[in-house]
Amino acid sequence: QAQLVQSGGGLAQAGGSLRLSCTASGFTLNFYAMGWFRQVPGKERELVACITAHDDDTYYADSVKGRFTISRDTGKNTVYLQMNTLKPDDTAIYYCATDPQVFRASGHTCLGLTPLGAWGQGTQVTVSS
């Protein structure tokens, strides 16, 4: 059974940094496009960043470009989201996923094997001003 387990996140001050981790079990993460989404209550879920299978390409939302970096450690079967220069607007629940939504939301940039439809449990990120 494909599962994604998230860790990291928490509270940071504006201008600070946090790193989110997403570890896969039941499948080899490197063959799938992986995405990080975020959601604020009352707003639509937003694709923040994604990475194609085998790390050929990445996508970033304009709101995080230059501040966030998505990466993958194949040995640990883990994908990361490094978040620097955080802003209060980055406050949200963050989810990692391998899901068809990654491909669609990235404008068909992040491609891999047929997505498994797996989502992490969500991690709260709160940035104070």
C-alpha positions in Angstrom: 0.0 0.0 0.0 1.4 3.4 -1.1 1.8 5.8 1.8 3.4 9.2 2.3 4.4 10.4 5.8 5.3 14.0 6.4 7.5 15.6 9.0 8.8 19.1 9.6 7.0 22.3 9.5 5.9 24.2 12.6 6.3 27.9 13.5 8.8 30.3 12.0 9.3 34.1 11.9 9.0 36.0 8.7 12.3 35.7 6.9 13.1 32.4 8.5 13.3 28.9 7.1 11.7 25.6 7.5 12.1 22.2 5.8 9.3 19.7 5.1 10.0 16.0 4.5 7.8 13.4 2.9 8.8 9.8 3.1 7.3 7.2 0.9 6.6 3.5 1.7 5.1 0.8 -0.5 6.6 2.3 -3.7 9.7 3.8 -5.1 9.3 7.6 -5.1 11.8 8.3 -7.8 9.5 6.9 -10.6 6.7 9.4 -9.8 6.2 13.1 -10.1 5.9 14.5 -6.6 4.2 17.7 -5.5 3.8 19.9 -2.5 0.4 21.6 -2.1 -0.8 24.0 0.5 -4.2 25.0 1.6 -5.6 27.8 3.7 -9.2 27.6 5.1 -11.6 29.2 2.7 -9.2 29.1 -0.2 -8.5 26.6 -3.0 -5.6 24.2 -2.6 -2.5 25.5 -4.4 0.3 23.6 -6.0 3.5 25.1 -4.5 6.2 23.0 -6.2 6.6 19.7 -8.0 9.4 17.6 -9.4 9.2 15.1 -12.3 10.2 11.5 -12.1 14.0 11.1 -12.1 14.3 14.8 -11.3 14.3 16.0 -14.9 12.3 19.1 -14.2 10.7 21.2 -11.5 7.8 23.6 -11.2 7.2 26.4 -8.7 4.3 28.6 -8.2 5.1 32.3 -8.8 4.4 33.0 -5.1 7.3 30.9 -4.0 9.7 31.0 -6.9 13.2 31.8 -5.7 12.4 31.0 -2.1 11.3 27.4 -2.0 13.2 24.4 -3.4 11.9 20.9 -4.0 14.4 18.0 -4.0 14.5 14.3 -3.6 16.7 11.8 -1.8 16.3 8.5 -3.6 18.3 6.6 -1.0 15.8 7.7 1.7 12.8 7.5 -0.6 12.0 11.1 0.6 11.1 14.4 -1.1 11.8 17.7 0.6 10.5 21.2 0.4 13.1 23.7 1.7 11.3 27.0 2.5 13.4 30.1 2.9 12.6 33.8 3.3 9.2 32.8 4.7 6.3 35.2 4.6 3.1 35.3 6.7 1.3 34.5 3.5 3.0 31.1 3.4 1.0 30.1 6.5 -1.0 27.0 5.5 -1.3 23.3 5.8 1.1 21.7 3.4 0.6 18.3 1.8 2.9 16.2 -0.3 1.3 14.1 -3.0 1.7 11.8 -6.0 -1.6 12.4 -7.7 -3.0 13.4 -11.1 -3.5 16.8 -9.7 0.3 17.4 -9.7 0.5 17.0 -13.4 -2.6 19.1 -14.2 -1.8 21.9 -11.7 1.8 22.2 -13.0 0.6 22.9 -16.5 1.7 19.4 -17.5 5.3 20.0 -16.4 5.7 17.4 -13.6 5.3 14.0 -15.2 6.0 10.4 -14.0 4.4 7.0 -13.9 0.7 6.9 -13.5 0.1 8.7 -10.2 -0.9 6.6 -7.2 -3.3 9.1 -5.8 -1.4 9.1 -2.5 -1.3 12.1 -0.1 0.6 12.9 3.0 -1.2 13.6 6.2 -0.6 17.4 6.1 1.7 19.6 8.1 0.9 23.0 9.6 3.3 25.8 8.7 2.7 29.1 10.5 4.8 32.2 9.8 4.6 35.1 12.2 5.3 38.7 11.2 
